[in-house]
Each structure stands twice: as structure tokens, then as C-alpha cells.
Amino acid sequence: MRRRGRAFFDRPTERVARELLGHRFVVRDRRGIRSVRLVETEAYVAHDPANHAYRGPTRRNRSMFLRPGTLYVYRIHQVVCANLVTRPGEAVLLRAGAPLGEVRDRPSGPGRLCRALGIRIEDDGADAARGRKFLLFPSRGRRGPIAVGPRVGLRRARARRLRYLLLESPWVSRPRPRGRGRRLTSASPSGSRAGAKSRRSRTTRRRPSGGGRSGVRSVGR
């Protein structure tokens, strides 16, 4: 099967983040070949306060301004995370994958995904479009329904719905989305049954405001 080239990445970031779902991401080095089927991504776009490139190029984020298909790898709290660059200053975070035969660790979550694939901080700047170590291949067969919701673990721009995942995959990281269909909201501790029951109890004691529907929408990278 022919690998994805530069043109696949050189497109709107949100579109790439969605279309990456189901793709096979392969790491090939002296230790062997490891691969996953991508089941969860997040988009980081222009004018996005949560984007590492929001304030322009720095020594840390310089890979985000290289060619589409470049691997941007960074470390946070001793955890390594990997992104695929799309347009200059924009990238898609690889959040989770379904392990294929060569992967033994659970690749659910960006740090665990990198650990399972053996991605290191030294891989920052590698070329996944034409390089030999990282390769991306199109999805095979049915992907299943895709859910879209808020990104996870951010302080800024948390409400932006740029998290994409395969709804039926058991390998999606936590928190898993709640609801049904393609338009979902992201789960949170307050979204538990106990929390929901408590909110319903408080709601029944309040007089209807007459203000219509709330601003919360069910949405469904």
C-alpha cells in the first residue's frame, strides 16, 4: 500500500485530524517495526491559544514551522507527545491508537502512544512524509462513526471542539465522550451518574428561568 505523502498533510488541520482516524502509523528502526491504527487525534490550529505555536516560532516549537508531515515531538512532565505538522504553525496531536501485532503496551493517551511506539524527544523534526523511520498508510475497511468534542487537559481554549475519535474503539483515551451519535460532549468527573443526579435534583428545586435552551450543545481530535 502506498504511504501518505506531503500533499496529505498540506491541508486544513481539522480535516487532516479527522481523516487520520483509521490510518496505520508505523515506526521502523533497529528495534523492529511497531504500528498502531490511529483512533484519536486533536487539532491545533492558527489563532489557537492552546497551540504551542500561538506566539510564533521558538526553539521548542521550530519543527511546527517545517514542511507538512514533519513530526513535532515535545516533552511535558517527563511525558513525550507527538504531533504531525500540517500548515505552518499548525499540527495534529496523536492521542491514541489501537495496537497492531508488534505493539504490546496500551497506546491510549498521547504519552502512552509514544511510549508504545518508541517515539523519543530526539525524533522531533523527523519527516513522516518521506523519511524512513515514520510512515503513514491509508485506513482499510470501515472506520465506524466519528465523534467530535472538546480537547482534553488544557487550560486555554478548552471549549473548542477539535478532538476527533472513533466512537466504537475501546482504545480511545479518557475521558471518553458521553451521548450517542456523531455529535457528543466530552465526559468529565462532574458528568458521572452521581453528579448528573445531583444536578437534576438542584434543577427541580429551581423555577424555570424562561430563558430557553442552555448554551450547551451535544457535538460530535
Legacy VTK file of the C-alpha trace (Angstrom):
# vtk DataFile Version 3.0
C-alpha trace
ASCII
DATASET POLYDATA
POINTS 221 float
0.000 0.000 0.000
1.313 3.437 -0.908
2.185 5.669 2.029
0.748 9.133 2.601
2.920 11.870 1.146
3.356 15.596 1.636
0.075 16.553 -0.050
-1.989 14.626 2.519
-0.653 16.774 5.369
-0.664 20.080 3.476
-4.384 20.695 4.018
-6.626 22.308 6.653
-5.623 20.924 10.039
-9.120 19.983 11.168
-9.632 17.959 8.024
-6.329 16.135 8.461
-7.115 15.392 12.116
-10.412 13.780 11.151
-9.040 11.851 8.187
-6.097 10.474 10.182
-8.538 8.286 12.086
-8.199 4.710 10.932
-4.776 5.277 9.373
-1.897 2.964 10.206
1.043 4.823 11.746
4.289 2.866 11.556
7.611 3.297 13.355
10.537 1.393 11.870
14.012 1.360 13.433
16.752 -1.004 14.657
14.445 -2.390 17.338
11.937 -3.559 14.760
8.605 -2.379 13.408
5.787 -1.090 15.608
2.462 0.252 14.398
-0.995 1.324 15.509
-4.297 2.174 13.925
-4.986 5.774 14.917
-8.272 6.134 16.802
-7.990 9.594 18.390
-6.467 12.946 17.415
-6.604 16.623 18.373
-6.197 19.603 16.058
-4.129 22.677 16.979
-4.849 25.475 14.560
-3.960 29.117 13.879
-5.049 31.777 16.393
-5.430 28.995 18.969
-4.177 29.938 22.481
-3.613 26.246 23.264
-1.320 25.860 20.257
2.410 25.768 21.070
2.991 27.984 18.021
0.428 30.593 19.065
3.088 33.265 19.696
5.271 32.340 16.759
8.450 30.283 16.288
10.630 29.411 19.267
13.454 26.988 19.864
10.987 24.484 21.280
8.363 24.620 18.520
10.571 25.181 15.473
9.507 21.847 13.976
5.950 23.163 13.681
7.156 25.568 11.008
8.839 22.943 8.859
7.292 21.078 5.943
3.887 19.366 6.224
4.338 15.840 7.522
7.104 16.792 9.955
6.925 15.128 13.353
6.744 17.658 16.188
7.692 15.933 19.440
7.740 17.663 22.812
8.078 16.690 26.459
5.732 17.737 29.231
6.131 16.479 32.820
8.563 13.812 31.588
5.960 12.559 29.096
6.685 12.669 25.368
3.892 13.602 22.937
3.921 13.503 19.125
2.214 15.671 16.515
2.090 15.682 12.733
2.563 19.136 11.202
0.039 20.347 8.637
0.166 24.043 7.713
2.928 26.307 9.168
2.414 26.597 12.918
-0.390 24.030 12.975
-0.349 20.329 13.837
-2.377 17.293 14.857
-1.683 15.633 18.201
-1.736 11.825 18.063
-3.761 10.896 21.141
-4.463 7.171 20.890
-4.118 4.125 18.674
-5.287 0.545 18.503
-2.182 -1.673 18.787
-1.297 -3.918 15.893
0.680 -7.137 16.195
4.025 -5.611 17.089
2.793 -3.327 19.900
2.362 -4.771 23.386
1.856 -1.685 25.559
-1.502 0.087 25.695
-1.282 3.155 23.402
-4.263 5.060 24.866
-3.280 8.651 25.550
-0.565 10.724 23.840
2.196 9.766 26.277
1.366 6.073 26.262
1.128 6.117 22.481
4.664 7.468 22.170
5.966 5.001 24.731
4.332 2.064 22.955
5.797 3.130 19.606
9.200 4.067 21.000
8.932 7.737 19.970
11.508 9.885 21.767
12.234 13.585 22.045
15.136 13.016 19.650
12.572 12.239 16.936
11.437 15.857 16.866
11.760 17.161 13.312
11.644 13.747 11.600
9.890 13.566 8.235
6.845 11.284 8.238
6.025 12.084 4.615
9.266 10.858 3.009
11.507 9.643 5.814
12.361 6.018 6.537
11.516 5.776 10.237
7.926 7.074 10.369
5.324 6.107 7.791
1.587 6.667 7.453
-0.692 4.393 5.434
-4.372 4.880 4.493
-7.109 3.245 6.502
-8.501 -0.103 5.447
-12.119 -1.075 5.658
-14.812 0.534 7.782
-13.793 3.229 10.258
-17.099 3.459 12.087
-18.768 6.611 13.479
-16.554 9.577 14.350
-17.169 11.712 17.440
-16.014 15.315 17.806
-15.759 17.147 21.103
-13.689 19.464 23.316
-9.979 18.839 23.684
-8.609 17.334 26.874
-6.239 18.551 29.598
-5.977 22.194 28.502
-6.137 25.450 30.378
-6.844 27.596 27.339
-9.407 27.206 24.568
-10.838 24.151 26.311
-14.253 24.523 24.709
-13.009 24.283 21.131
-14.301 21.077 19.590
-11.134 19.844 17.941
-10.873 16.353 19.409
-11.674 13.558 16.960
-12.117 9.898 17.796
-13.537 6.632 16.555
-16.561 6.239 18.747
-16.620 2.451 18.787
-12.930 1.939 19.584
-12.067 0.653 23.085
-8.620 2.235 22.702
-9.812 5.846 22.926
-8.223 7.678 25.858
-10.056 9.070 28.850
-12.264 10.936 29.387
-14.461 9.177 26.874
-17.293 11.188 25.295
-20.844 10.812 26.536
-24.012 10.562 24.490
-24.915 8.920 21.223
-24.454 9.680 17.578
-21.808 11.811 15.927
-22.385 14.968 17.985
-21.162 14.412 21.525
-19.883 16.204 24.573
-16.767 15.145 26.433
-17.099 13.260 29.695
-15.762 14.774 32.911
-15.805 13.932 36.643
-18.942 16.061 37.004
-20.518 14.001 34.241
-20.772 10.908 36.428
-24.115 9.415 37.392
-23.857 10.852 40.866
-23.066 14.305 39.520
-25.857 14.103 36.984
-28.319 13.054 39.712
-27.207 15.930 41.900
-27.652 18.425 39.075
-31.124 17.082 38.334
-32.028 17.437 41.995
-30.882 21.049 42.085
-32.679 21.774 38.852
-36.019 20.526 40.160
-35.835 22.985 43.059
-35.357 25.939 40.727
-38.056 27.897 38.992
-37.778 27.751 35.196
-35.952 30.819 34.004
-37.851 31.128 30.749
-34.569 31.819 29.023
-34.902 28.926 26.595
-32.305 26.268 25.939
-28.862 26.441 27.512
-25.722 27.107 25.535
-24.507 23.534 25.989
-24.693 21.576 22.774
-24.141 17.935 22.016
-21.361 17.888 19.473
-19.746 15.115 17.570
-9.479 15.194 17.503
LINES 1 221
220 0 1 2 3 4 5 6 7 8 9 10 11 12 13 14 15 16 17 18 19 20 21 22 23 24 25 26 27 28 29 30 31 32 33 34 35 36 37 38 39 40 41 42 43 44 45 46 47 48 49 50 51 52 53 54 55 56 57 58 59 60 61 62 63 64 65 66 67 68 69 70 71 72 73 74 75 76 77 78 79 80 81 82 83 84 85 86 87 88 89 90 91 92 93 94 95 96 97 98 99 100 101 102 103 104 105 106 107 108 109 110 111 112 113 114 115 116 117 118 119 120 121 122 123 124 125 126 127 128 129 130 131 132 133 134 135 136 137 138 139 140 141 142 143 144 145 146 147 148 149 150 151 152 153 154 155 156 157 158 159 160 161 162 163 164 165 166 167 168 169 170 171 172 173 174 175 176 177 178 179 180 181 182 183 184 185 186 187 188 189 190 191 192 193 194 195 196 197 198 199 200 201 202 203 204 205 206 207 208 209 210 211 212 213 214 215 216 217 218 219
